[in-house]
């Protein structure tokens, strides 16, 4: 079973994303901000990361850059999932190394479909 790390500071969003992924047969672990996410990944590397951008302590752009710069985690797919839905935000997210960018509010099928597609690799 694939493991996805959901990094999201909003409890509501985190629970919704977690429920969607679990409902699709995916194991989910969570982190509430970027620093916690990086600590978690050092201990247990997930198969994919769903990453919010606007978070306390460290934003999603920085987390993504660090993951893609580290040889141990550079192959882990990153799905940015953010309320920053402008074309520039999407462009900037992809520039940081994100494998996909989903703007909130999103369709559940869009998130699940994107995650599953990247897990198949």
TAFENJO-V457411 format. One line per field, one symbol per residue. phi: phi as a letter, one per 20 degrees, with the letter a starting at -180 (. if undefined). psi: psi as a letter, one per 30 degrees, with the letter a starting at -180 (. if undefined). A space follows every 10 residues. Layout:
BEGIN
phi: ???
psi: ???
END
This chain:
BEGIN
phi: .fddeedbee ggfffffgfg fffendfcdc cebfffffff fffbffeacd cfeebfmbef ffgfgfffee gfcfeffcde cbffdfgfff gfffffofeb cceefdegff ffffffffff m
psi: kkkkkjjkfk eeeeeeeeee eefggkkkll kfleeeeeee eeejklflkj klejllekle eeeeeeeffk ffgffkkkjk jlfjgleeee eeeeefgkfl kkkkklkeee eeeeeeeeef .
END
